[in-house]
Amino acid sequence: MKKENMQEIPWGKETLGALDTPINDLEKKALQNLDVDKLNDMAECLFALNNRHYGPIPGTYMVMCVEPGKTWCVGQLSADRAKPFILFPDMVYNSEAEATKAAETLKAEKAESVPCRNI
């Protein structure tokens, strides 16, 4: 991830930053009623999983129900407190099975694996 896409973090602060990429309409809808403190906790876990790097986590594609019982969207987990997942508006499906297949296909096409943890 290029540094120019990130917000400046105050020197000496041990805080989880956020990318400055705008939130799309699906993400706004998905984030609107979620607990901010729990999102921050999740983002800190994702940051650790991503070897202390901000941004999308390679190989962590997901399916999210965006309209209960109607539509599902493919997304990707992201180590970012403002946007802990990225939803792809061009990958919305009418069934969970279709979305899951699309997520698996995307992961295979990108040939990404989840980052290994340095212990």
Biopython code that builds the backbone (N, CA, C, O; Angstrom):
import numpy as np
from Bio.PDB.StructureBuilder import StructureBuilder

atoms = [
    (1, "MET", "N", (0.839, -1.172, 0.000)),
    (1, "MET", "CA", (0.000, 0.000, 0.000)),
    (1, "MET", "C", (0.882, 1.232, 0.000)),
    (1, "MET", "O", (1.829, 1.321, 0.781)),
    (2, "LYS", "N", (0.581, 2.166, -0.857)),
    (2, "LYS", "CA", (1.366, 3.390, -0.957)),
    (2, "LYS", "C", (1.066, 4.305, 0.219)),
    (2, "LYS", "O", (-0.076, 4.399, 0.670)),
    (3, "LYS", "N", (2.100, 4.979, 0.712)),
    (3, "LYS", "CA", (1.937, 5.859, 1.862)),
    (3, "LYS", "C", (1.023, 7.036, 1.576)),
    (3, "LYS", "O", (0.355, 7.515, 2.492)),
    (4, "GLU", "N", (0.966, 7.529, 0.329)),
    (4, "GLU", "CA", (0.138, 8.685, 0.044)),
    (4, "GLU", "C", (-1.353, 8.390, 0.186)),
    (4, "GLU", "O", (-2.159, 9.321, 0.183)),
    (5, "ASN", "N", (-1.738, 7.129, 0.310)),
    (5, "ASN", "CA", (-3.138, 6.756, 0.495)),
    (5, "ASN", "C", (-3.529, 6.673, 1.965)),
    (5, "ASN", "O", (-4.655, 6.294, 2.287)),
    (6, "MET", "N", (-2.612, 7.022, 2.852)),
    (6, "MET", "CA", (-2.880, 6.876, 4.280)),
    (6, "MET", "C", (-2.935, 8.235, 4.967)),
    (6, "MET", "O", (-2.261, 9.182, 4.561)),
    (7, "GLN", "N", (-3.742, 8.312, 6.006)),
    (7, "GLN", "CA", (-3.777, 9.508, 6.828)),
    (7, "GLN", "C", (-2.490, 9.576, 7.635)),
    (7, "GLN", "O", (-1.903, 8.549, 7.974)),
    (8, "GLU", "N", (-2.064, 10.780, 7.934)),
    (8, "GLU", "CA", (-0.893, 10.951, 8.783)),
    (8, "GLU", "C", (-1.242, 10.567, 10.209)),
    (8, "GLU", "O", (-2.301, 10.938, 10.714)),
    (9, "ILE", "N", (-0.361, 9.828, 10.859)),
    (9, "ILE", "CA", (-0.557, 9.430, 12.244)),
    (9, "ILE", "C", (0.409, 10.268, 13.082)),
    (9, "ILE", "O", (1.589, 10.361, 12.744)),
    (10, "PRO", "N", (-0.068, 10.876, 14.163)),
    (10, "PRO", "CA", (0.817, 11.694, 14.993)),
    (10, "PRO", "C", (2.032, 10.904, 15.460)),
    (10, "PRO", "O", (1.906, 9.747, 15.860)),
    (11, "TRP", "N", (3.199, 11.521, 15.411)),
    (11, "TRP", "CA", (4.443, 10.884, 15.818)),
    (11, "TRP", "C", (4.341, 10.395, 17.260)),
    (11, "TRP", "O", (3.901, 11.136, 18.139)),
    (12, "GLY", "N", (4.743, 9.156, 17.502)),
    (12, "GLY", "CA", (4.769, 8.610, 18.845)),
    (12, "GLY", "C", (3.462, 8.000, 19.322)),
    (12, "GLY", "O", (3.396, 7.476, 20.434)),
    (13, "LYS", "N", (2.430, 8.058, 18.508)),
    (13, "LYS", "CA", (1.149, 7.500, 18.927)),
    (13, "LYS", "C", (1.063, 6.032, 18.533)),
    (13, "LYS", "O", (1.385, 5.663, 17.403)),
    (14, "GLU", "N", (0.637, 5.217, 19.452)),
    (14, "GLU", "CA", (0.444, 3.798, 19.200)),
    (14, "GLU", "C", (-1.024, 3.556, 18.865)),
    (14, "GLU", "O", (-1.709, 2.807, 19.562)),
    (15, "THR", "N", (-1.505, 4.190, 17.799)),
    (15, "THR", "CA", (-2.907, 4.049, 17.432)),
    (15, "THR", "C", (-3.022, 3.406, 16.068)),
    (15, "THR", "O", (-2.127, 3.519, 15.230)),
    (16, "LEU", "N", (-4.131, 2.734, 15.859)),
    (16, "LEU", "CA", (-4.408, 2.110, 14.578)),
    (16, "LEU", "C", (-4.941, 3.164, 13.634)),
    (16, "LEU", "O", (-5.955, 3.798, 13.925)),
    (17, "GLY", "N", (-4.291, 3.360, 12.530)),
    (17, "GLY", "CA", (-4.690, 4.371, 11.568)),
    (17, "GLY", "C", (-5.817, 3.918, 10.671)),
    (17, "GLY", "O", (-6.417, 2.861, 10.866)),
    (18, "ALA", "N", (-6.087, 4.750, 9.681)),
    (18, "ALA", "CA", (-7.136, 4.452, 8.721)),
    (18, "ALA", "C", (-6.713, 4.958, 7.358)),
    (18, "ALA", "O", (-6.082, 6.009, 7.246)),
    (19, "LEU", "N", (-7.060, 4.213, 6.327)),
    (19, "LEU", "CA", (-6.786, 4.656, 4.970)),
    (19, "LEU", "C", (-7.749, 5.780, 4.628)),
    (19, "LEU", "O", (-8.830, 5.874, 5.209)),
    (20, "ASP", "N", (-7.365, 6.622, 3.699)),
    (20, "ASP", "CA", (-8.240, 7.743, 3.360)),
    (20, "ASP", "C", (-9.108, 7.470, 2.130)),
    (20, "ASP", "O", (-9.620, 8.407, 1.518)),
    (21, "THR", "N", (-9.277, 6.200, 1.762)),
    (21, "THR", "CA", (-10.141, 5.863, 0.636)),
    (21, "THR", "C", (-11.602, 6.032, 1.053)),
    (21, "THR", "O", (-11.976, 5.657, 2.164)),
    (22, "PRO", "N", (-12.424, 6.590, 0.177)),
    (22, "PRO", "CA", (-13.827, 6.827, 0.544)),
    (22, "PRO", "C", (-14.605, 5.523, 0.740)),
    (22, "PRO", "O", (-14.279, 4.488, 0.160)),
    (23, "ILE", "N", (-15.627, 5.608, 1.565)),
    (23, "ILE", "CA", (-16.499, 4.465, 1.828)),
    (23, "ILE", "C", (-17.613, 4.470, 0.784)),
    (23, "ILE", "O", (-18.271, 5.489, 0.574)),
    (24, "ASN", "N", (-17.821, 3.314, 0.124)),
    (24, "ASN", "CA", (-18.878, 3.256, -0.895)),
    (24, "ASN", "C", (-20.251, 3.054, -0.234)),
    (24, "ASN", "O", (-20.342, 2.843, 0.976)),
    (25, "ASP", "N", (-21.305, 3.122, -1.038)),
    (25, "ASP", "CA", (-22.679, 3.060, -0.506)),
    (25, "ASP", "C", (-22.976, 1.750, 0.229)),
    (25, "ASP", "O", (-23.653, 1.763, 1.258)),
    (26, "LEU", "N", (-22.479, 0.621, -0.285)),
    (26, "LEU", "CA", (-22.707, -0.664, 0.395)),
    (26, "LEU", "C", (-22.040, -0.675, 1.762)),
    (26, "LEU", "O", (-22.615, -1.157, 2.738)),
    (27, "GLU", "N", (-20.822, -0.142, 1.828)),
    (27, "GLU", "CA", (-20.095, -0.111, 3.101)),
    (27, "GLU", "C", (-20.778, 0.822, 4.098)),
    (27, "GLU", "O", (-20.857, 0.504, 5.284)),
    (28, "LYS", "N", (-21.271, 1.965, 3.633)),
    (28, "LYS", "CA", (-21.999, 2.886, 4.515)),
    (28, "LYS", "C", (-23.198, 2.182, 5.139)),
    (28, "LYS", "O", (-23.445, 2.286, 6.341)),
    (29, "LYS", "N", (-23.932, 1.467, 4.302)),
    (29, "LYS", "CA", (-25.120, 0.750, 4.776)),
    (29, "LYS", "C", (-24.730, -0.334, 5.784)),
    (29, "LYS", "O", (-25.391, -0.495, 6.810)),
    (30, "ALA", "N", (-23.665, -1.072, 5.494)),
    (30, "ALA", "CA", (-23.239, -2.167, 6.366)),
    (30, "ALA", "C", (-22.684, -1.652, 7.696)),
    (30, "ALA", "O", (-22.833, -2.315, 8.722)),
    (31, "LEU", "N", (-22.055, -0.494, 7.689)),
    (31, "LEU", "CA", (-21.421, 0.038, 8.896)),
    (31, "LEU", "C", (-22.347, 0.877, 9.778)),
    (31, "LEU", "O", (-22.019, 1.133, 10.936)),
    (32, "GLN", "N", (-23.490, 1.305, 9.256)),
    (32, "GLN", "CA", (-24.301, 2.309, 9.941)),
    (32, "GLN", "C", (-24.781, 1.932, 11.343)),
    (32, "GLN", "O", (-24.880, 2.810, 12.200)),
    (33, "ASN", "N", (-25.078, 0.684, 11.600)),
    (33, "ASN", "CA", (-25.609, 0.302, 12.912)),
    (33, "ASN", "C", (-24.649, -0.554, 13.734)),
    (33, "ASN", "O", (-25.059, -1.178, 14.712)),
    (34, "LEU", "N", (-23.387, -0.587, 13.350)),
    (34, "LEU", "CA", (-22.419, -1.410, 14.072)),
    (34, "LEU", "C", (-21.779, -0.628, 15.217)),
    (34, "LEU", "O", (-21.622, 0.590, 15.135)),
    (35, "ASP", "N", (-21.420, -1.325, 16.263)),
    (35, "ASP", "CA", (-20.793, -0.734, 17.446)),
    (35, "ASP", "C", (-19.362, -0.294, 17.114)),
    (35, "ASP", "O", (-18.532, -1.117, 16.728)),
    (36, "VAL", "N", (-19.077, 0.994, 17.263)),
    (36, "VAL", "CA", (-17.771, 1.565, 16.913)),
    (36, "VAL", "C", (-16.649, 0.943, 17.734)),
    (36, "VAL", "O", (-15.571, 0.681, 17.201)),
    (37, "ASP", "N", (-16.883, 0.703, 19.016)),
    (37, "ASP", "CA", (-15.850, 0.103, 19.866)),
    (37, "ASP", "C", (-15.511, -1.319, 19.416)),
    (37, "ASP", "O", (-14.345, -1.715, 19.407)),
    (38, "LYS", "N", (-16.530, -2.072, 19.047)),
    (38, "LYS", "CA", (-16.286, -3.437, 18.564)),
    (38, "LYS", "C", (-15.577, -3.414, 17.210)),
    (38, "LYS", "O", (-14.736, -4.270, 16.937)),
    (39, "LEU", "N", (-15.912, -2.442, 16.362)),
    (39, "LEU", "CA", (-15.210, -2.304, 15.076)),
    (39, "LEU", "C", (-13.739, -1.994, 15.300)),
    (39, "LEU", "O", (-12.877, -2.529, 14.603)),
    (40, "ASN", "N", (-13.444, -1.127, 16.276)),
    (40, "ASN", "CA", (-12.053, -0.814, 16.594)),
    (40, "ASN", "C", (-11.314, -2.049, 17.092)),
    (40, "ASN", "O", (-10.166, -2.283, 16.715)),
    (41, "ASP", "N", (-11.973, -2.842, 17.943)),
    (41, "ASP", "CA", (-11.362, -4.089, 18.429)),
    (41, "ASP", "C", (-11.076, -5.034, 17.272)),
    (41, "ASP", "O", (-10.005, -5.636, 17.194)),
    (42, "MET", "N", (-12.049, -5.155, 16.372)),
    (42, "MET", "CA", (-11.870, -6.020, 15.208)),
    (42, "MET", "C", (-10.719, -5.521, 14.336)),
    (42, "MET", "O", (-9.908, -6.313, 13.855)),
    (43, "ALA", "N", (-10.652, -4.208, 14.136)),
    (43, "ALA", "CA", (-9.587, -3.632, 13.310)),
    (43, "ALA", "C", (-8.210, -3.891, 13.916)),
    (43, "ALA", "O", (-7.252, -4.157, 13.190)),
    (44, "GLU", "N", (-8.109, -3.817, 15.231)),
    (44, "GLU", "CA", (-6.826, -4.093, 15.882)),
    (44, "GLU", "C", (-6.416, -5.552, 15.673)),
    (44, "GLU", "O", (-5.240, -5.844, 15.456)),
    (45, "CYS", "N", (-7.380, -6.460, 15.738)),
    (45, "CYS", "CA", (-7.087, -7.881, 15.476)),
    (45, "CYS", "C", (-6.653, -8.084, 14.027)),
    (45, "CYS", "O", (-5.702, -8.817, 13.757)),
    (46, "LEU", "N", (-7.348, -7.437, 13.103)),
    (46, "LEU", "CA", (-6.994, -7.564, 11.683)),
    (46, "LEU", "C", (-5.622, -6.958, 11.406)),
    (46, "LEU", "O", (-4.873, -7.480, 10.579)),
    (47, "PHE", "N", (-5.285, -5.864, 12.087)),
    (47, "PHE", "CA", (-3.976, -5.230, 11.944)),
    (47, "PHE", "C", (-2.881, -6.206, 12.373)),
    (47, "PHE", "O", (-1.854, -6.321, 11.704)),
    (48, "ALA", "N", (-3.099, -6.911, 13.490)),
    (48, "ALA", "CA", (-2.132, -7.909, 13.949)),
    (48, "ALA", "C", (-2.043, -9.074, 12.968)),
    (48, "ALA", "O", (-0.948, -9.550, 12.668)),
    (49, "LEU", "N", (-3.195, -9.536, 12.463)),
    (49, "LEU", "CA", (-3.222, -10.622, 11.482)),
    (49, "LEU", "C", (-2.444, -10.243, 10.218)),
    (49, "LEU", "O", (-1.820, -11.095, 9.585)),
    (50, "ASN", "N", (-2.488, -8.971, 9.865)),
    (50, "ASN", "CA", (-1.852, -8.479, 8.641)),
    (50, "ASN", "C", (-0.416, -8.027, 8.902)),
    (50, "ASN", "O", (0.107, -7.173, 8.185)),
    (51, "ASN", "N", (0.220, -8.596, 9.921)),
    (51, "ASN", "CA", (1.612, -8.286, 10.259)),
    (51, "ASN", "C", (1.857, -6.794, 10.450)),
    (51, "ASN", "O", (2.864, -6.251, 9.995)),
    (52, "ARG", "N", (0.919, -6.143, 11.132)),
    (52, "ARG", "CA", (1.024, -4.725, 11.471)),
    (52, "ARG", "C", (1.109, -3.816, 10.245)),
    (52, "ARG", "O", (1.846, -2.830, 10.231)),
    (53, "HIS", "N", (0.342, -4.172, 9.227)),
    (53, "HIS", "CA", (0.218, -3.351, 8.023)),
    (53, "HIS", "C", (-1.243, -2.929, 7.876)),
    (53, "HIS", "O", (-2.153, -3.706, 8.165)),
    (54, "TYR", "N", (-1.457, -1.701, 7.429)),
    (54, "TYR", "CA", (-2.805, -1.213, 7.163)),
    (54, "TYR", "C", (-3.268, -1.698, 5.796)),
    (54, "TYR", "O", (-2.460, -2.049, 4.935)),
    (55, "GLY", "N", (-4.565, -1.710, 5.617)),
    (55, "GLY", "CA", (-5.134, -1.973, 4.305)),
    (55, "GLY", "C", (-5.675, -3.373, 4.135)),
    (55, "GLY", "O", (-5.725, -4.152, 5.086)),
    (56, "PRO", "N", (-6.088, -3.693, 2.899)),
    (56, "PRO", "CA", (-6.686, -4.994, 2.591)),
    (56, "PRO", "C", (-5.750, -6.148, 2.950)),
    (56, "PRO", "O", (-4.540, -6.077, 2.732)),
    (57, "ILE", "N", (-6.330, -7.203, 3.501)),
    (57, "ILE", "CA", (-5.536, -8.365, 3.900)),
    (57, "ILE", "C", (-5.605, -9.399, 2.782)),
    (57, "ILE", "O", (-6.688, -9.881, 2.450)),
    (58, "PRO", "N", (-4.462, -9.744, 2.200)),
    (58, "PRO", "CA", (-4.446, -10.706, 1.095)),
    (58, "PRO", "C", (-5.120, -12.026, 1.475)),
    (58, "PRO", "O", (-4.904, -12.555, 2.565)),
    (59, "GLY", "N", (-5.929, -12.539, 0.569)),
    (59, "GLY", "CA", (-6.530, -13.849, 0.743)),
    (59, "GLY", "C", (-7.704, -13.929, 1.696)),
    (59, "GLY", "O", (-8.191, -15.029, 1.960)),
    (60, "THR", "N", (-8.180, -12.808, 2.225)),
    (60, "THR", "CA", (-9.272, -12.848, 3.202)),
    (60, "THR", "C", (-10.570, -12.322, 2.587)),
    (60, "THR", "O", (-11.122, -11.317, 3.034)),
    (61, "TYR", "N", (-11.034, -13.008, 1.573)),
    (61, "TYR", "CA", (-12.288, -12.622, 0.923)),
    (61, "TYR", "C", (-13.451, -13.172, 1.723)),
    (61, "TYR", "O", (-13.341, -14.215, 2.369)),
    (62, "MET", "N", (-14.559, -12.465, 1.675)),
    (62, "MET", "CA", (-15.705, -12.808, 2.507)),
    (62, "MET", "C", (-16.992, -12.560, 1.746)),
    (62, "MET", "O", (-16.993, -11.956, 0.673)),
    (63, "VAL", "N", (-18.087, -13.034, 2.317)),
    (63, "VAL", "CA", (-19.420, -12.780, 1.782)),
    (63, "VAL", "C", (-20.220, -12.117, 2.892)),
    (63, "VAL", "O", (-20.227, -12.585, 4.031)),
    (64, "MET", "N", (-20.895, -11.019, 2.551)),
    (64, "MET", "CA", (-21.712, -10.312, 3.534)),
    (64, "MET", "C", (-23.124, -10.158, 2.987)),
    (64, "MET", "O", (-23.318, -9.791, 1.828)),
    (65, "CYS", "N", (-24.088, -10.437, 3.820)),
    (65, "CYS", "CA", (-25.485, -10.226, 3.450)),
    (65, "CYS", "C", (-25.758, -8.729, 3.553)),
    (65, "CYS", "O", (-25.640, -8.154, 4.635)),
    (66, "VAL", "N", (-26.122, -8.092, 2.440)),
    (66, "VAL", "CA", (-26.357, -6.651, 2.454)),
    (66, "VAL", "C", (-27.843, -6.302, 2.524)),
    (66, "VAL", "O", (-28.198, -5.200, 2.943)),
    (67, "GLU", "N", (-28.705, -7.220, 2.123)),
    (67, "GLU", "CA", (-30.155, -7.100, 2.303)),
    (67, "GLU", "C", (-30.637, -8.464, 2.752)),
    (67, "GLU", "O", (-30.619, -9.416, 1.971)),
    (68, "PRO", "N", (-31.075, -8.575, 4.014)),
    (68, "PRO", "CA", (-31.454, -9.884, 4.552)),
    (68, "PRO", "C", (-32.377, -10.679, 3.633)),
    (68, "PRO", "O", (-33.463, -10.233, 3.263)),
    (69, "GLY", "N", (-31.905, -11.871, 3.281)),
    (69, "GLY", "CA", (-32.679, -12.772, 2.442)),
    (69, "GLY", "C", (-32.760, -12.392, 0.974)),
    (69, "GLY", "O", (-33.428, -13.077, 0.200)),
    (70, "LYS", "N", (-32.081, -11.291, 0.565)),
    (70, "LYS", "CA", (-32.200, -10.829, -0.823)),
    (70, "LYS", "C", (-30.871, -10.746, -1.564)),
    (70, "LYS", "O", (-30.739, -11.307, -2.651)),
    (71, "THR", "N", (-29.895, -10.063, -0.999)),
    (71, "THR", "CA", (-28.632, -9.869, -1.719)),
    (71, "THR", "C", (-27.424, -10.065, -0.819)),
    (71, "THR", "O", (-27.443, -9.744, 0.369)),
    (72, "TRP", "N", (-26.367, -10.606, -1.427)),
    (72, "TRP", "CA", (-25.102, -10.854, -0.770)),
    (72, "TRP", "C", (-24.006, -10.226, -1.613)),
    (72, "TRP", "O", (-24.108, -10.160, -2.838)),
    (73, "CYS", "N", (-22.959, -9.768, -0.946)),
    (73, "CYS", "CA", (-21.876, -9.074, -1.632)),
    (73, "CYS", "C", (-20.536, -9.701, -1.252)),
    (73, "CYS", "O", (-20.344, -10.148, -0.122)),
    (74, "VAL", "N", (-19.625, -9.725, -2.203)),
    (74, "VAL", "CA", (-18.263, -10.191, -1.943)),
    (74, "VAL", "C", (-17.476, -9.014, -1.386)),
    (74, "VAL", "O", (-17.637, -7.876, -1.827)),
    (75, "GLY", "N", (-16.629, -9.303, -0.419)),
    (75, "GLY", "CA", (-15.791, -8.273, 0.180)),
    (75, "GLY", "C", (-14.439, -8.831, 0.573)),
    (75, "GLY", "O", (-14.115, -9.985, 0.291)),
    (76, "GLN", "N", (-13.662, -7.992, 1.228)),
    (76, "GLN", "CA", (-12.335, -8.382, 1.680)),
    (76, "GLN", "C", (-12.090, -7.715, 3.028)),
    (76, "GLN", "O", (-12.411, -6.540, 3.210)),
    (77, "LEU", "N", (-11.520, -8.463, 3.977)),
    (77, "LEU", "CA", (-11.180, -7.884, 5.262)),
    (77, "LEU", "C", (-10.047, -6.889, 5.083)),
    (77, "LEU", "O", (-9.194, -7.059, 4.212)),
    (78, "SER", "N", (-10.039, -5.843, 5.916)),
    (78, "SER", "CA", (-9.031, -4.795, 5.811)),
    (78, "SER", "C", (-8.616, -4.332, 7.203)),
    (78, "SER", "O", (-9.464, -4.123, 8.071)),
    (79, "ALA", "N", (-7.334, -4.174, 7.411)),
    (79, "ALA", "CA", (-6.809, -3.666, 8.677)),
    (79, "ALA", "C", (-6.928, -2.147, 8.654)),
    (79, "ALA", "O", (-5.983, -1.436, 8.310)),
    (80, "ASP", "N", (-8.104, -1.672, 9.024)),
    (80, "ASP", "CA", (-8.422, -0.248, 8.945)),
    (80, "ASP", "C", (-9.583, 0.022, 9.897)),
    (80, "ASP", "O", (-10.659, -0.553, 9.730)),
    (81, "ARG", "N", (-9.385, 0.884, 10.889)),
    (81, "ARG", "CA", (-10.437, 1.090, 11.894)),
    (81, "ARG", "C", (-11.674, 1.773, 11.333)),
    (81, "ARG", "O", (-12.772, 1.582, 11.856)),
    (82, "ALA", "N", (-11.516, 2.568, 10.273)),
    (82, "ALA", "CA", (-12.673, 3.244, 9.676)),
    (82, "ALA", "C", (-13.415, 2.351, 8.689)),
    (82, "ALA", "O", (-14.589, 2.573, 8.393)),
    (83, "LYS", "N", (-12.722, 1.349, 8.191)),
    (83, "LYS", "CA", (-13.290, 0.509, 7.132)),
    (83, "LYS", "C", (-12.693, -0.906, 7.249)),
    (83, "LYS", "O", (-11.806, -1.265, 6.476)),
    (84, "PRO", "N", (-13.184, -1.719, 8.226)),
    (84, "PRO", "CA", (-12.572, -3.035, 8.469)),
    (84, "PRO", "C", (-12.874, -4.079, 7.402)),
    (84, "PRO", "O", (-12.377, -5.203, 7.467)),
    (85, "PHE", "N", (-13.675, -3.711, 6.437)),
    (85, "PHE", "CA", (-13.911, -4.588, 5.290)),
    (85, "PHE", "C", (-14.179, -3.703, 4.080)),
    (85, "PHE", "O", (-14.669, -2.580, 4.198)),
    (86, "ILE", "N", (-13.846, -4.238, 2.933)),
    (86, "ILE", "CA", (-14.088, -3.551, 1.664)),
    (86, "ILE", "C", (-15.123, -4.373, 0.928)),
    (86, "ILE", "O", (-14.917, -5.562, 0.685)),
    (87, "LEU", "N", (-16.242, -3.747, 0.569)),
    (87, "LEU", "CA", (-17.273, -4.446, -0.192)),
    (87, "LEU", "C", (-17.163, -4.028, -1.650)),
    (87, "LEU", "O", (-16.957, -2.853, -1.951)),
    (88, "PHE", "N", (-17.299, -4.986, -2.548)),
    (88, "PHE", "CA", (-17.167, -4.737, -3.979)),
    (88, "PHE", "C", (-18.562, -4.576, -4.595)),
    (88, "PHE", "O", (-19.275, -5.564, -4.771)),
    (89, "PRO", "N", (-18.959, -3.328, -4.927)),
    (89, "PRO", "CA", (-20.307, -3.070, -5.445)),
    (89, "PRO", "C", (-20.620, -3.793, -6.756)),
    (89, "PRO", "O", (-21.787, -4.002, -7.087)),
    (90, "ASP", "N", (-19.587, -4.171, -7.495)),
    (90, "ASP", "CA", (-19.806, -4.875, -8.757)),
    (90, "ASP", "C", (-19.903, -6.390, -8.558)),
    (90, "ASP", "O", (-19.990, -7.143, -9.528)),
    (91, "MET", "N", (-19.889, -6.831, -7.299)),
    (91, "MET", "CA", (-19.980, -8.262, -6.998)),
    (91, "MET", "C", (-21.116, -8.517, -6.012)),
    (91, "MET", "O", (-20.892, -9.031, -4.916)),
    (92, "VAL", "N", (-22.343, -8.155, -6.409)),
    (92, "VAL", "CA", (-23.538, -8.360, -5.592)),
    (92, "VAL", "C", (-24.362, -9.466, -6.249)),
    (92, "VAL", "O", (-24.566, -9.468, -7.463)),
    (93, "TYR", "N", (-24.832, -10.412, -5.424)),
    (93, "TYR", "CA", (-25.518, -11.598, -5.949)),
    (93, "TYR", "C", (-26.839, -11.821, -5.226)),
    (93, "TYR", "O", (-27.073, -11.290, -4.141)),
    (94, "ASN", "N", (-27.702, -12.627, -5.861)),
    (94, "ASN", "CA", (-29.030, -12.923, -5.315)),
    (94, "ASN", "C", (-29.045, -14.108, -4.372)),
    (94, "ASN", "O", (-30.082, -14.410, -3.782)),
    (95, "SER", "N", (-27.918, -14.786, -4.217)),
    (95, "SER", "CA", (-27.864, -15.900, -3.272)),
    (95, "SER", "C", (-26.492, -15.954, -2.619)),
    (95, "SER", "O", (-25.487, -15.517, -3.180)),
    (96, "GLU", "N", (-26.488, -16.505, -1.419)),
    (96, "GLU", "CA", (-25.240, -16.662, -0.683)),
    (96, "GLU", "C", (-24.299, -17.606, -1.434)),
    (96, "GLU", "O", (-23.088, -17.386, -1.461)),
    (97, "ALA", "N", (-24.848, -18.645, -2.036)),
    (97, "ALA", "CA", (-24.030, -19.618, -2.763)),
    (97, "ALA", "C", (-23.314, -18.968, -3.950)),
    (97, "ALA", "O", (-22.136, -19.234, -4.187)),
    (98, "GLU", "N", (-24.026, -18.118, -4.693)),
    (98, "GLU", "CA", (-23.405, -17.423, -5.827)),
    (98, "GLU", "C", (-22.269, -16.515, -5.353)),
    (98, "GLU", "O", (-21.196, -16.479, -5.955)),
    (99, "ALA", "N", (-22.519, -15.790, -4.271)),
    (99, "ALA", "CA", (-21.504, -14.878, -3.738)),
    (99, "ALA", "C", (-20.294, -15.650, -3.219)),
    (99, "ALA", "O", (-19.154, -15.228, -3.415)),
    (100, "THR", "N", (-20.540, -16.771, -2.563)),
    (100, "THR", "CA", (-19.443, -17.588, -2.051)),
    (100, "THR", "C", (-18.587, -18.125, -3.196)),
    (100, "THR", "O", (-17.358, -18.105, -3.121)),
    (101, "LYS", "N", (-19.231, -18.599, -4.242)),
    (101, "LYS", "CA", (-18.496, -19.093, -5.403)),
    (101, "LYS", "C", (-17.657, -17.969, -6.034)),
    (101, "LYS", "O", (-16.513, -18.193, -6.428)),
    (102, "ALA", "N", (-18.234, -16.762, -6.126)),
    (102, "ALA", "CA", (-17.503, -15.623, -6.692)),
    (102, "ALA", "C", (-16.310, -15.250, -5.824)),
    (102, "ALA", "O", (-15.248, -14.913, -6.349)),
    (103, "ALA", "N", (-16.466, -15.304, -4.500)),
    (103, "ALA", "CA", (-15.355, -14.994, -3.584)),
    (103, "ALA", "C", (-14.242, -16.024, -3.726)),
    (103, "ALA", "O", (-13.063, -15.669, -3.742)),
    (104, "GLU", "N", (-14.608, -17.286, -3.828)),
    (104, "GLU", "CA", (-13.606, -18.346, -3.997)),
    (104, "GLU", "C", (-12.886, -18.204, -5.337)),
    (104, "GLU", "O", (-11.675, -18.406, -5.419)),
    (105, "THR", "N", (-13.632, -17.857, -6.383)),
    (105, "THR", "CA", (-13.029, -17.642, -7.706)),
    (105, "THR", "C", (-12.063, -16.462, -7.671)),
    (105, "THR", "O", (-10.967, -16.536, -8.226)),
    (106, "LEU", "N", (-12.471, -15.375, -7.019)),
    (106, "LEU", "CA", (-11.614, -14.193, -6.912)),
    (106, "LEU", "C", (-10.314, -14.526, -6.186)),
    (106, "LEU", "O", (-9.236, -14.119, -6.618)),
    (107, "LYS", "N", (-10.417, -15.260, -5.089)),
    (107, "LYS", "CA", (-9.218, -15.650, -4.336)),
    (107, "LYS", "C", (-8.302, -16.522, -5.190)),
    (107, "LYS", "O", (-7.084, -16.345, -5.167)),
    (108, "ALA", "N", (-8.875, -17.460, -5.943)),
    (108, "ALA", "CA", (-8.073, -18.329, -6.805)),
    (108, "ALA", "C", (-7.403, -17.531, -7.919)),
    (108, "ALA", "O", (-6.239, -17.771, -8.241)),
    (109, "GLU", "N", (-8.135, -16.579, -8.512)),
    (109, "GLU", "CA", (-7.572, -15.761, -9.595)),
    (109, "GLU", "C", (-6.417, -14.895, -9.100)),
    (109, "GLU", "O", (-5.426, -14.710, -9.807)),
    (110, "LYS", "N", (-6.546, -14.371, -7.900)),
    (110, "LYS", "CA", (-5.507, -13.497, -7.353)),
    (110, "LYS", "C", (-4.354, -14.285, -6.761)),
    (110, "LYS", "O", (-3.284, -13.728, -6.518)),
    (111, "ALA", "N", (-4.558, -15.574, -6.526)),
    (111, "ALA", "CA", (-3.534, -16.464, -5.971)),
    (111, "ALA", "C", (-2.909, -15.871, -4.707)),
    (111, "ALA", "O", (-1.690, -15.862, -4.540)),
    (112, "GLU", "N", (-3.778, -15.377, -3.826)),
    (112, "GLU", "CA", (-3.299, -14.794, -2.573)),
    (112, "GLU", "C", (-3.452, -15.792, -1.437)),
    (112, "GLU", "O", (-4.358, -16.625, -1.439)),
    (113, "SER", "N", (-2.572, -15.695, -0.487)),
    (113, "SER", "CA", (-2.736, -16.493, 0.724)),
    (113, "SER", "C", (-2.759, -15.538, 1.907)),
    (113, "SER", "O", (-2.225, -14.431, 1.841)),
    (114, "VAL", "N", (-3.384, -15.983, 2.986)),
    (114, "VAL", "CA", (-3.455, -15.160, 4.191)),
    (114, "VAL", "C", (-2.038, -14.975, 4.719)),
    (114, "VAL", "O", (-1.255, -15.926, 4.729)),
    (115, "PRO", "N", (-1.691, -13.748, 5.163)),
    (115, "PRO", "CA", (-0.336, -13.507, 5.663)),
    (115, "PRO", "C", (0.008, -14.432, 6.825)),
    (115, "PRO", "O", (-0.848, -14.732, 7.657)),
    (116, "CYS", "N", (1.255, -14.883, 6.882)),
    (116, "CYS", "CA", (1.670, -15.706, 8.010)),
    (116, "CYS", "C", (2.085, -14.765, 9.130)),
    (116, "CYS", "O", (2.570, -13.660, 8.885)),
    (117, "ARG", "N", (1.891, -15.211, 10.337)),
    (117, "ARG", "CA", (2.255, -14.392, 11.496)),
    (117, "ARG", "C", (3.691, -14.653, 11.852)),
    (117, "ARG", "O", (4.149, -15.796, 11.864)),
    (118, "ASN", "N", (4.403, -13.580, 12.143)),
    (118, "ASN", "CA", (5.784, -13.696, 12.605)),
    (118, "ASN", "C", (5.772, -13.848, 14.117)),
    (118, "ASN", "O", (5.480, -12.902, 14.848)),
    (119, "ILE", "N", (6.088, -15.033, 14.566)),
    (119, "ILE", "CA", (6.042, -15.296, 16.020)),
    (119, "ILE", "C", (7.435, -15.279, 16.575)),
    (119, "ILE", "O", (7.624, -15.477, 17.775)),
]
sb = StructureBuilder()
sb.init_structure("model")
sb.init_model(0)
sb.init_chain("A")
sb.init_seg("    ")
for serial, (resi, resn, name, xyz) in enumerate(atoms, 1):
    if name == "N":
        sb.init_residue(resn, " ", resi, " ")
    sb.init_atom(name, np.array(xyz, "f"), 0.0, 1.0, " ", f" {name:<3s}", serial, name[0])
structure = sb.get_structure()
